[in-house]
């Protein structure tokens, strides 16, 4: 029923004010609980980063599933992203180094949309600078352009040199994680890199670099991986000018470990044409368009 008098309108505003106060109280309680979590981690000797992409993905997916009403799902998710990032920053250092080609601001917009309005951010044109910052600065996250075939000097092979290093940089997010009708400038994608070990979120993907002889085609690699039980999504191919190797960047469904027996089977099937398989990281799968829709 629509308000008909000034007193009715004033009453609605008082209700809104009370809800705002209640929301703020709940936010304060949430942060207090996060502080207890941080202290519990310290007591357990857990010095890992406060950021947990798997947990964040679970929270966002739950919000998208349960949200109803006229407010866009993307708006609700953005509110919670701010809460998540603010709480993460309270538990340890957090900064974002954004790599963007000249005359492109879309990557900065994407980073701010995902990592929040208060996270310290810097802008760079060199992927190697960003990767060095991730390696050297505690809590640093690097946002890098999504790999493309035919690049002269792609950034992603650099991760392979530390693929077996438990403390090395690795891919942790594929962004944007959720679709927003107003938050996607230039229709770009990116990968976020940090010194984090991946944990399962329930819907995950693993990024691997398959290094082969140049005579080994992408089609053969995809076919053999499929025969080993993997669901395969090719991302990019790079032909090395020195050494005669072909680097193939591939996304595999699920959270895959180096000790996975299916990878050993893949090595056997490929034979001498396969030089190595390096796991470059893993990430929660982004929300699909249907998952990000609002149900009335």
MARPA-215749 format. One record per residue: residue in one letter; x, y, z of N, C-alpha, C in turn; residue number from 1. Coordinates in pm, whole numbers, padded with zeros to 5 digits. Atoms other than C-alpha are relative to their C-alpha. Layout:
BEGIN
A, X, Y, Z, X, Y, Z, X, Y, Z, NUM
...
// end
This chain:
BEGIN
X, 00085, -00120, 00000, 00000, 00000, 00000, 00088, 00124, 00000, 1
X, -00081, -00121, 00010, 00143, 00338, -00103, -00032, 00097, 00113, 2
X, 00025, -00100, -00105, 00189, 00609, 00166, -00088, 00112, -00053, 3
X, 00094, -00104, 00043, -00087, 00870, 00151, 00018, 00132, 00073, 4
X, -00017, -00122, -00079, 00022, 01123, 00413, 00147, 00020, 00031, 5
X, -00136, -00032, -00039, 00336, 01297, 00529, 00045, -00088, 00115, 6
X, -00035, 00085, -00115, 00325, 01095, 00852, 00035, -00141, -00047, 7
X, -00032, 00133, 00054, 00319, 00772, 00650, 00141, 00000, -00059, 8
X, -00132, -00010, 00063, 00626, 00886, 00453, 00108, 00010, 00107, 9
X, -00097, -00012, -00108, 00807, 00987, 00772, 00022, -00134, 00069, 10
X, -00011, 00130, -00064, 00732, 00645, 00921, 00086, -00095, -00085, 11
X, -00082, 00084, 00089, 00883, 00469, 00616, 00147, 00039, 00011, 12
X, -00139, -00045, -00013, 01194, 00682, 00646, 00060, -00043, 00133, 13
X, -00050, 00046, -00130, 01225, 00595, 01015, 00033, -00149, -00005, 14
X, -00028, 00143, 00016, 01203, 00227, 00924, 00130, -00023, -00076, 15
X, -00124, 00011, 00078, 01479, 00273, 00666, 00120, 00035, 00088, 16
X, -00109, -00039, -00090, 01694, 00454, 00923, 00033, -00111, 00099, 17
X, -00022, 00108, -00096, 01646, 00168, 01169, 00071, -00118, -00068, 18
X, -00066, 00108, 00075, 01741, -00088, 00903, 00146, 00035, -00025, 19
X, -00139, -00043, 00020, 02054, 00116, 00823, 00082, -00020, 00127, 20
X, -00071, 00017, -00127, 02148, 00115, 01190, 00025, -00148, 00030, 21
X, -00015, 00144, -00023, 02085, -00259, 01216, 00108, -00060, -00092, 22
X, -00101, 00047, 00094, 02295, -00323, 00905, 00141, 00036, 00047, 23
X, -00131, -00045, -00048, 02581, -00119, 01045, 00044, -00083, 00121, 24
X, -00033, 00083, -00116, 02564, -00311, 01374, 00047, -00138, -00043, 25
X, -00038, 00134, 00048, 02583, -00640, 01184, 00138, 00003, -00067, 26
X, -00132, -00012, 00062, 02883, -00517, 00984, 00108, 00005, 00107, 27
X, -00096, -00009, -00110, 03063, -00426, 01307, 00020, -00138, 00064, 28
X, -00009, 00134, -00057, 02982, -00773, 01446, 00079, -00092, -00094, 29
X, -00071, 00085, 00098, 03108, -00937, 01126, 00151, 00025, 00007, 30
X, -00143, -00033, -00006, 03440, -00753, 01145, 00062, -00051, 00129, 31
X, -00051, 00051, -00127, 03477, -00850, 01511, 00026, -00150, -00010, 32
X, -00020, 00144, 00019, 03436, -01216, 01413, 00123, -00027, -00088, 33
X, -00117, 00015, 00086, 03694, -01174, 01137, 00128, 00020, 00081, 34
X, -00116, -00024, -00086, 03935, -01035, 01396, 00030, -00123, 00085, 35
X, -00020, 00122, -00077, 03881, -01348, 01607, 00060, -00110, -00087, 36
X, -00055, 00099, 00093, 03950, -01565, 01302, 00150, 00025, -00021, 37
X, -00141, -00035, 00021, 04278, -01378, 01241, 00085, -00040, 00121, 38
X, -00074, 00035, -00121, 04386, -01428, 01603, 00012, -00152, 00015, 39
X, -00004, 00146, -00007, 04295, -01798, 01587, 00105, -00056, -00097, 40
X, -00102, 00042, 00096, 04513, -01835, 01278, 00141, 00021, 00057, 41
X, -00131, -00028, -00059, 04805, -01674, 01460, 00035, -00101, 00107, 42
X, -00024, 00099, -00105, 04766, -01910, 01756, 00035, -00136, -00057, 43
X, -00027, 00127, 00065, 04771, -02204, 01514, 00130, 00003, -00082, 44
X, -00122, -00013, 00077, 05088, -02072, 01352, -00024, 00008, -00149, 45
X, 00034, -00012, 00142, 04911, -02010, 01022, 00033, 00141, -00046, 46
X, -00045, -00131, 00045, 05101, -01726, 00856, -00035, 00026, -00146, 47
X, 00035, -00017, 00141, 04941, -01764, 00513, -00080, 00128, -00020, 48
X, 00072, -00122, 00032, 04774, -01474, 00335, -00143, -00006, 00052, 49
X, 00138, -00006, -00047, 04440, -01358, 00470, -00098, -00023, -00115, 50
X, 00090, 00018, 00114, 04294, -01374, 00118, -00022, -00148, -00027, 51
X, 00035, 00138, 00031, 04110, -01697, 00043, -00101, 00002, -00114, 52
X, 00092, -00006, 00114, 03964, -01695, -00309, -00111, -00104, 00004, 53
X, 00104, 00103, -00004, 03781, -02023, -00252, -00114, 00039, 00092, 54
X, 00103, -00042, -00095, 03597, -01890, 00053, -00079, 00120, -00054, 55
X, 00067, -00116, 00058, 03521, -01560, -00120, -00097, -00043, -00110, 56
X, 00086, 00048, 00109, 03381, -01746, -00421, -00125, -00069, 00057, 57
X, 00114, 00068, -00062, 03159, -01960, -00196, -00102, 00102, 00051, 58
X, 00090, -00103, -00052, 03016, -01648, -00030, -00076, 00068, -00113, 59
X, 00063, -00071, 00111, 02948, -01472, -00360, -00100, -00090, -00072, 60
X, 00094, 00091, 00066, 02789, -01779, -00519, -00127, -00018, 00082, 61
X, 00116, 00013, -00087, 02562, -01817, -00217, -00089, 00123, -00009, 62
X, 00077, -00123, 00015, 02457, -01453, -00244, -00078, 00002, -00130, 63
X, 00065, -00001, 00131, 02381, -01488, -00615, -00117, -00098, -00004, 64
X, 00105, 00102, 00001, 02174, -01798, -00549, -00122, 00043, 00082, 65
X, 00111, -00031, -00089, 01965, -01658, -00266, -00064, 00136, -00025, 66
X, 00050, -00136, 00015, 01919, -01299, -00383, -00131, 00005, -00077, 67
X, 00127, -00026, 00067, 01571, -01184, -00478, -00030, 00149, 00009, 68
X, 00039, -00140, -00007, 01409, -00851, -00543, 00044, 00080, -00119, 69
X, -00027, -00087, 00113, 01457, -00553, -00770, 00146, 00041, -00012, 70
X, -00140, -00043, 00003, 01816, -00471, -00676, 00082, -00101, -00080, 71
X, -00082, 00088, 00082, 02067, -00610, -00928, 00090, -00088, 00088, 72
X, -00089, 00091, -00072, 02259, -00915, -00809, 00142, 00054, 00004, 73
X, -00136, -00055, 00006, 02582, -00747, -00922, 00021, 00108, 00104, 74
X, -00011, -00104, -00102, 02510, -00458, -00685, 00019, -00062, 00139, 75
X, -00013, 00069, -00128, 02465, -00694, -00390, 00140, -00060, 00014, 76
X, -00133, 00061, -00004, 02786, -00878, -00480, 00107, 00106, 00022, 77
X, -00099, -00108, -00016, 02976, -00548, -00506, 00006, 00046, 00146, 78
X, 00003, -00039, -00141, 02864, -00455, -00153, 00080, -00101, 00083, 79
X, -00072, 00103, -00077, 02992, -00787, -00018, 00148, -00006, -00036, 80
X, -00142, -00006, 00037, 03316, -00757, -00216, 00070, 00106, 00084, 81
X, -00060, -00105, -00083, 03381, -00433, -00028, 00018, -00050, 00144, 82
X, -00012, 00053, -00134, 03312, -00606, 00303, 00113, -00103, 00010, 83
X, -00102, 00105, 00001, 03534, -00903, 00214, 00139, 00061, -00007, 84
X, -00132, -00061, 00018, 03824, -00687, 00098, 00040, 00083, 00121, 85
X, -00031, -00079, -00119, 03799, -00455, 00396, 00044, -00089, 00115, 86
X, -00036, 00093, -00107, 03811, -00751, 00633, 00136, -00065, -00028, 87
X, -00128, 00060, 00037, 04102, -00908, 00441, 00116, 00095, 00033, 88
X, -00105, -00099, -00025, 04304, -00586, 00468, 00031, 00014, 00148, 89
X, -00023, -00009, -00144, 04259, -00590, 00845, 00087, -00115, 00053, 90
X, -00074, 00118, -00046, 04425, -00932, 00868, 00145, -00004, -00048, 91
X, -00136, 00001, 00052, 04741, -00851, 00675, 00013, 00093, -00118, 92
X, -00021, -00093, 00112, 04896, -00651, 00393, -00076, -00044, -00124, 93
X, 00073, 00025, 00124, 04696, -00621, 00072, 00023, 00117, -00094, 94
X, -00018, -00103, 00102, 04789, -00429, -00242, -00016, -00066, -00136, 95
X, 00025, 00052, 00135, 04720, -00464, -00614, 00087, 00076, -00099, 96
X, -00080, -00057, 00108, 04966, -00405, -00899, -00069, -00036, -00131, 97
X, 00079, 00020, 00122, 04772, -00361, -01225, 00089, 00021, -00122, 98
X, -00071, -00013, 00126, 04935, -00425, -01561, -00102, 00031, -00109, 99
X, 00092, -00040, 00106, 04757, -00241, -01841, 00078, 00055, -00117, 100
X, -00063, -00060, 00118, 04865, -00168, -02197, -00031, 00149, -00008, 101
X, 00021, -00144, 00015, 04888, 00194, -02301, -00143, 00028, -00047, 102
X, 00132, -00048, 00038, 04557, 00379, -02334, -00113, -00097, 00037, 103
X, 00106, 00088, -00047, 04359, 00113, -02148, -00020, 00020, 00149, 104
X, 00031, -00017, -00142, 04187, 00187, -01819, -00092, -00111, 00050, 105
X, 00093, 00106, -00037, 03964, -00121, -01822, 00054, -00091, 00108, 106
X, -00057, 00089, -00100, 04208, -00327, -01614, -00004, 00063, 00139, 107
X, 00010, -00071, -00128, 04217, -00063, -01341, -00142, -00008, 00053, 108
X, 00141, 00007, -00038, 03837, -00056, -01339, -00035, -00140, 00052, 109
X, 00026, 00138, -00039, 03828, -00437, -01316, 00060, -00030, 00138, 110
X, -00067, 00024, -00128, 04078, -00445, -01029, -00075, 00067, 00115, 111
X, 00072, -00073, -00105, 03890, -00180, -00831, -00135, -00067, 00027, 112
X, 00130, 00064, -00014, 03560, -00359, -00893, 00011, -00127, 00085, 113
X, -00013, 00127, -00070, 03695, -00686, -00753, 00069, 00013, 00136, 114
X, -00081, -00006, -00122, 03950, -00586, -00487, -00037, 00116, 00092, 115
X, 00055, -00098, -00092, 03760, -00291, -00343, 00056, 00140, -00013, 116
X, -00032, -00142, 00014, 03776, 00085, -00313, 00116, 00044, 00089, 117
X, -00104, -00044, -00094, 04029, 00095, -00027, 00134, -00071, -00020, 118
X, -00127, 00071, 00021, 04295, -00147, -00156, 00099, 00091, -00073, 119
X, -00102, -00079, 00071, 04620, 00037, -00249, 00029, -00063, -00136, 120
X, -00022, 00051, 00134, 04671, 00005, -00626, 00102, 00084, -00073, 121
X, -00096, -00069, 00085, 04950, 00091, -00867, -00018, -00050, -00143, 122
X, 00021, 00031, 00141, 04947, 00094, -01247, 00135, -00013, -00071, 123
X, -00125, 00029, 00069, 05220, -00051, -01470, -00028, -00046, -00142, 124
X, 00013, 00051, 00137, 05277, -00128, -01837, 00082, -00126, -00021, 125
X, -00088, 00116, 00015, 05533, -00405, -01780, -00047, -00117, 00085, 126
X, 00038, 00118, -00079, 05415, -00754, -01676, 00113, -00048, 00091, 127
X, -00112, 00047, -00083, 05764, -00836, -01546, 00011, 00081, 00129, 128
X, -00001, -00083, -00121, 05745, -00543, -01303, -00107, -00048, 00097, 129
X, 00110, 00047, -00084, 05409, -00666, -01175, 00034, -00134, 00064, 130
X, -00036, 00131, -00054, 05534, -01023, -01133, 00109, 00012, 00107, 131
X, -00106, -00021, -00100, 05842, -00897, -00947, -00060, 00056, 00130, 132
X, 00064, -00055, -00119, 05620, -00697, -00710, -00074, -00110, 00077, 133
X, 00069, 00112, -00065, 05409, -01007, -00640, 00099, -00088, 00074, 134
X, -00101, 00087, -00060, 05726, -01201, -00566, 00066, 00065, 00122, 135
X, -00079, -00069, -00102, 05884, -00935, -00344, -00082, 00063, 00112, 136
X, 00078, -00078, -00096, 05600, -00754, -00163, -00104, -00089, 00068, 137
X, 00101, 00081, -00070, 05400, -00938, 00108, -00142, 00050, -00027, 138
X, 00140, -00035, 00022, 05029, -00945, 00027, -00031, 00062, -00135, 139
X, 00023, -00063, 00131, 05074, -00812, -00328, -00072, -00095, -00094, 140
X, 00073, 00072, 00104, 04836, -00924, -00601, 00030, 00068, -00133, 141
X, -00023, -00056, 00132, 04917, -00876, -00969, -00117, -00030, -00091, 142
X, 00105, 00019, 00099, 04646, -00824, -01229, 00062, 00016, -00138, 143
X, -00067, 00004, 00129, 04765, -00917, -01579, -00099, -00030, -00111, 144
X, 00092, 00024, 00111, 04596, -00914, -01921, -00016, -00147, -00031, 145
X, 00027, 00140, 00030, 04433, -01240, -02021, 00084, -00044, -00119, 146
X, -00089, 00045, 00106, 04671, -01447, -02237, -00068, -00014, -00136, 147
X, 00047, 00012, 00138, 04632, -01441, -02615, 00106, -00072, -00081, 148
X, -00096, 00062, 00092, 04792, -01653, -02887, 00065, 00107, -00087, 149
X, -00069, -00091, 00090, 05052, -01478, -03099, 00068, 00117, 00066, 150
X, -00070, -00109, -00068, 05191, -01245, -02833, 00151, -00016, -00016, 151
X, -00145, 00007, 00018, 05558, -01158, -02885, 00072, -00046, 00126, 152
X, -00069, 00032, -00126, 05654, -01185, -02520, -00104, -00020, 00111, 153
X, 00104, 00020, -00101, 05375, -01337, -02309, 00057, -00011, 00141, 154
X, -00046, -00002, -00138, 05399, -01307, -01932, -00012, -00136, 00068, 155
X, 00032, 00121, -00075, 05262, -01647, -01831, 00110, -00107, 00002, 156
X, -00106, 00100, -00014, 05566, -01867, -01916, 00092, 00024, 00120, 157
X, -00086, -00030, -00115, 05752, -01687, -01634, -00047, -00073, 00126, 158
X, 00050, 00071, -00118, 05526, -01862, -01380, 00046, -00145, 00001, 159
X, -00038, 00142, 00007, 05641, -02203, -01504, 00131, -00028, 00071, 160
X, -00129, 00022, -00065, 05989, -02154, -01362, -00015, -00022, 00150, 161
X, 00024, 00018, -00144, 05836, -02150, -01011, -00121, -00089, 00025, 162
X, 00123, 00078, -00012, 05553, -02395, -01076, 00006, -00101, 00114, 163
X, -00014, 00099, -00107, 05691, -02648, -00825, 00037, 00063, 00134, 164
X, -00035, -00072, -00123, 05776, -02381, -00565, -00129, 00028, 00078, 165
X, 00122, -00015, -00078, 05513, -02398, -00292, -00026, 00145, 00041, 166
X, 00015, -00139, -00042, 05576, -02031, -00207, 00001, 00097, -00117, 167
X, -00013, -00086, 00117, 05595, -01899, -00564, -00133, 00060, -00044, 168
X, 00122, -00060, 00055, 05345, -01675, -00747, -00075, -00098, -00088, 169
X, 00084, 00085, 00084, 05055, -01848, -00914, -00132, 00070, -00029, 170
X, 00130, -00057, 00036, 04724, -01765, -01080, -00102, -00037, 00108, 171
X, 00098, 00026, -00107, 04445, -01728, -00821, -00142, 00043, -00037, 172
X, 00133, -00046, 00042, 04154, -01549, -00998, -00003, 00014, -00152, 173
X, 00031, -00042, 00137, 04006, -01518, -01345, -00109, 00105, 00011, 174
X, 00093, -00112, -00016, 03833, -01182, -01367, -00052, 00050, -00134, 175
X, 00086, -00026, -00116, 03574, -01049, -01386, -00064, -00128, 00052, 176
X, 00061, 00118, -00062, 03435, -01303, -01140, -00151, 00002, -00015, 177
X, 00144, -00010, 00018, 03081, -01173, -01177, -00030, 00108, -00102, 178
X, 00037, -00093, 00108, 02907, -00993, -01461, -00073, 00121, 00059, 179
X, 00068, -00124, -00039, 02800, -00632, -01416, -00031, 00080, -00125, 180
X, 00039, -00073, 00120, 02606, -00436, -01674, 00069, 00135, -00011, 181
X, -00065, -00131, 00004, 02788, -00117, -01576, 00147, -00005, 00035, 182
X, -00136, 00008, -00052, 03122, -00250, -01448, 00099, -00068, -00091, 183
X, -00092, 00068, 00092, 03279, -00400, -01761, 00036, 00093, -00114, 184
X, -00047, -00092, 00103, 03462, -00134, -01955, 00098, -00072, -00091, 185
X, -00086, 00059, 00103, 03629, -00251, -02279, -00015, -00152, -00014, 186
X, 00027, 00144, 00012, 03495, -00608, -02230, 00128, -00084, 00013, 187
X, -00128, 00067, -00019, 03832, -00728, -02098, -00012, -00116, 00098, 188
X, -00020, 00102, -00103, 03940, -01034, -01903, 00143, 00011, 00050, 189
X, -00134, -00005, -00058, 04241, -01074, -01676, 00020, -00119, 00093, 190
X, -00033, 00100, -00101, 04420, -01319, -01450, 00072, 00070, 00115, 191
X, -00066, -00054, -00118, 04520, -01230, -01095, 00099, -00103, 00053, 192
X, -00110, 00086, -00044, 04847, -01369, -00958, 00041, 00042, 00141, 193
X, -00045, -00028, -00136, 04958, -01398, -00595, 00071, -00123, 00054, 194
X, -00071, 00111, -00064, 05164, -01616, -00362, -00097, -00071, 00096, 195
X, 00102, 00072, -00075, 04875, -01836, -00252, -00010, -00143, -00052, 196
X, 00029, 00137, 00040, 04813, -02209, -00254, -00151, -00013, -00025, 197
X, 00143, 00011, 00031, 04479, -02292, -00422, -00071, -00097, 00094, 198
X, 00087, 00088, -00080, 04197, -02444, -00216, -00130, -00019, -00077, 199
X, 00122, 00025, 00077, 03878, -02602, -00353, -00116, 00089, 00041, 200
X, 00120, -00079, -00026, 03568, -02387, -00386, -00126, -00075, -00042, 201
X, 00115, 00076, 00049, 03345, -02654, -00539, -00019, 00010, -00149, 202
X, 00005, -00020, 00145, 03363, -02511, -00891, 00130, 00070, -00040, 203
X, -00134, -00054, 00020, 03726, -02465, -00992, 00055, -00034, -00137, 204
X, -00074, 00028, 00124, 03961, -02458, -01289, 00148, 00016, 00028, 205
X, -00146, -00003, -00016, 04335, -02521, -01310, 00064, 00043, -00131, 206
X, -00072, -00047, 00119, 04573, -02345, -01550, 00132, -00075, -00009, 207
X, -00124, 00073, 00020, 04853, -02558, -01693, 00069, 00049, -00126, 208
X, -00079, -00026, 00119, 05134, -02489, -01936, 00059, -00133, -00046, 209
X, -00051, 00123, 00059, 05209, -02784, -02163, 00110, 00038, -00099, 210
X, -00114, -00031, 00086, 05555, -02756, -02319, 00032, -00123, -00085, 211
X, -00021, 00112, 00091, 05606, -02974, -02627, 00098, 00038, -00110, 212
X, -00072, -00024, 00124, 05813, -03012, -02937, -00091, 00077, -00095, 213
X, 00082, -00081, 00090, 05698, -02773, -03212, -00081, -00084, -00099, 214
X, 00077, 00088, 00089, 05575, -03072, -03414, -00129, -00049, 00065, 215
X, 00120, 00046, -00071, 05312, -03145, -03146, -00106, 00109, -00006, 216
X, 00106, -00100, 00018, 04987, -02968, -03228, -00084, 00016, 00126, 217
X, 00094, -00024, -00109, 04741, -02815, -02986, -00112, -00103, -00004, 218
X, 00108, 00098, 00014, 04475, -03049, -03123, 00038, -00134, 00062, 219
X, -00044, 00127, -00058, 04682, -03351, -03022, 00003, 00008, 00152, 220
X, -00005, -00017, -00146, 04741, -03216, -02671, -00140, -00004, 00059, 221
X, 00137, -00004, -00049, 04371, -03144, -02627, -00063, -00139, -00005, 222
X, 00057, 00135, 00015, 04275, -03489, -02756, 00055, -00095, 00106, 223
X, -00061, 00091, -00097, 04521, -03673, -02530, -00042, 00033, 00143, 224
X, 00049, -00038, -00133, 04419, -03473, -02222, -00143, -00047, 00019, 225
X, 00138, 00046, -00008, 04057, -03553, -02300, -00008, -00151, 00023, 226
X, -00002, 00143, -00020, 04139, -03923, -02325, 00043, -00040, 00141, 227
X, -00043, 00026, -00138, 04297, -03899, -01980, -00106, 00044, 00102, 228
X, 00110, -00033, -00089, 03966, -03776, -01837, -00015, 00147, 00034, 229
X, 00009, -00142, -00030, 04024, -03400, -01833, -00101, 00070, -00093, 230
X, 00080, -00091, 00082, 03776, -03138, -01954, 00087, 00119, -00034, 231
X, -00108, -00087, 00045, 03995, -02910, -02163, -00054, 00125, -00068, 232
X, 00034, -00127, 00063, 03968, -02541, -02258, 00130, 00069, -00040, 233
X, -00124, -00067, 00042, 04263, -02411, -02468, -00011, 00151, 00017, 234
X, -00001, -00144, -00023, 04361, -02053, -02382, 00095, 00074, -00096, 235
X, -00098, -00071, 00083, 04677, -01956, -02577, 00113, -00094, -00037, 236
X, -00117, 00075, 00046, 04975, -02091, -02771, 00111, 00099, -00029, 237
X, -00118, -00085, 00026, 05326, -01945, -02786, 00112, -00085, -00057, 238
X, -00112, 00069, 00063, 05602, -02056, -03020, 00130, 00067, 00045, 239
X, -00126, -00055, -00046, 05942, -02009, -02859, 00098, 00014, -00117, 240
X, -00095, -00022, 00107, 06198, -01856, -03093, 00132, -00071, 00025, 241
X, -00124, 00071, -00035, 06485, -02024, -02906, -00037, -00133, 00065, 242
X, 00023, 00131, -00061, 06486, -02394, -02825, -00101, -00086, -00073, 243
X, 00093, 00078, 00081, 06216, -02498, -03069, -00115, -00063, 00074, 244
X, 00110, 00056, -00078, 05946, -02556, -02806, -00129, 00076, -00026, 245
X, 00132, -00062, 00009, 05575, -02486, -02823, -00063, -00001, 00139, 246
X, 00064, -00013, -00131, 05404, -02359, -02508, -00150, 00015, -00019, 247
X, 00145, 00001, 00017, 05034, -02431, -02479, -00066, 00021, 00136, 248
X, 00068, -00034, -00126, 04827, -02267, -02205, -00142, -00055, -00006, 249
X, 00126, 00074, 00003, 04525, -02473, -02112, -00068, 00008, 00136, 250
X, 00081, 00006, -00122, 04245, -02457, -01858, -00063, -00138, 00010, 251
X, 00060, 00130, -00027, 04134, -02786, -01703, -00104, 00015, 00110, 252
X, 00102, -00004, -00105, 03813, -02828, -01506, 00051, -00072, 00125, 253
X, -00037, 00061, -00126, 03870, -02903, -01138, 00130, 00054, 00055, 254
X, -00124, -00040, -00067, 04150, -02845, -00892, 00101, -00114, -00015, 255
X, -00093, 00106, 00038, 04440, -03049, -01035, 00134, 00021, 00072, 256
X, -00131, -00003, -00066, 04760, -03133, -00844, 00104, -00068, -00088, 257
X, -00107, 00062, 00077, 05098, -03232, -00984, 00000, -00152, 00013, 258
X, -00003, 00145, -00023, 05061, -03578, -00833, -00122, -00072, -00055, 259
X, 00119, 00063, 00058, 04731, -03642, -01015, 00041, -00114, -00093, 260
X, -00040, 00113, 00086, 04762, -03990, -01172, -00036, 00018, -00146, 261
X, 00039, -00024, 00139, 04584, -03869, -01485, 00107, 00080, -00074, 262
X, -00110, -00071, 00064, 04875, -03632, -01551, 00114, -00096, -00035, 263
X, -00102, 00100, 00030, 05115, -03926, -01530, -00039, -00080, -00125, 264
X, 00048, 00071, 00118, 04899, -04108, -01785, 00018, 00086, -00125, 265
X, -00019, -00092, 00112, 04910, -03801, -02009, 00145, 00001, -00046, 266
X, -00143, 00004, 00034, 05290, -03802, -01994, 00032, -00126, -00080, 267
X, -00027, 00126, 00068, 05294, -04166, -02098, -00056, 00001, -00143, 268
X, 00062, -00003, 00132, 05056, -04110, -02390, 00075, 00091, -00097, 269
X, -00065, -00099, 00086, 05248, -03809, -02523, 00141, -00044, -00041, 270
X, -00133, 00047, 00033, 05591, -03973, -02510, 00104, 00112, -00003, 271
X, -00114, -00092, 00001, 05910, -03785, -02600, -00036, 00140, -00050, 272
X, 00040, -00132, 00049, 05723, -03499, -02769, -00043, 00096, 00109, 273
X, 00040, -00083, -00113, 05612, -03373, -02428, 00121, 00026, 00088, 274
X, -00113, -00036, -00085, 05879, -03184, -02236, -00040, 00011, 00147, 275
X, 00045, -00015, -00140, 05683, -03089, -01923, -00141, 00054, 00004, 276
X, 00129, -00061, -00031, 05348, -02994, -01772, 00018, 00079, 00129, 277
X, -00016, -00086, -00117, 05359, -02701, -01531, -00136, 00057, 00041, 278
X, 00124, -00058, -00051, 05062, -02607, -01315, 00029, 00143, 00044, 279
X, -00026, -00142, -00026, 05050, -02226, -01310, -00094, 00059, 00104, 280
X, 00093, -00051, -00100, 04765, -02192, -01064, -00139, -00056, -00020, 281
X, 00139, 00042, 00009, 04394, -02242, -01014, -00088, 00111, 00053, 282
X, 00091, -00106, -00045, 04089, -02027, -00956, -00143, -00051, 00005, 283
X, 00143, 00031, 00002, 03720, -02045, -00870, -00058, 00043, -00135, 284
X, 00060, -00036, 00127, 03517, -02049, -01189, -00091, 00122, 00017, 285
X, 00087, -00119, -00011, 03349, -01711, -01252, -00147, -00038, -00010, 286
X, 00144, 00019, 00011, 02975, -01682, -01217, -00042, 00008, -00146, 287
X, 00056, -00009, 00134, 02784, -01751, -01535, -00106, 00110, -00002, 288
X, 00101, -00106, 00014, 02535, -01498, -01672, -00129, -00037, 00074, 289
X, 00124, 00041, -00068, 02241, -01704, -01537, 00015, 00005, 00151, 290
X, -00023, -00006, -00144, 02400, -01722, -01190, -00003, 00143, 00051, 291
X, -00004, -00139, -00042, 02434, -01345, -01184, -00128, 00076, -00019, 292
X, 00127, -00066, 00023, 02075, -01272, -01278, -00078, 00013, 00131, 293
X, 00086, -00020, -00116, 01827, -01136, -01024, -00134, -00067, -00022, 294
X, 00133, 00063, 00009, 01516, -01342, -00956, -00099, 00084, 00076, 295
X, 00099, -00088, -00063, 01209, -01136, -00880, -00090, -00079, 00095, 296
// end
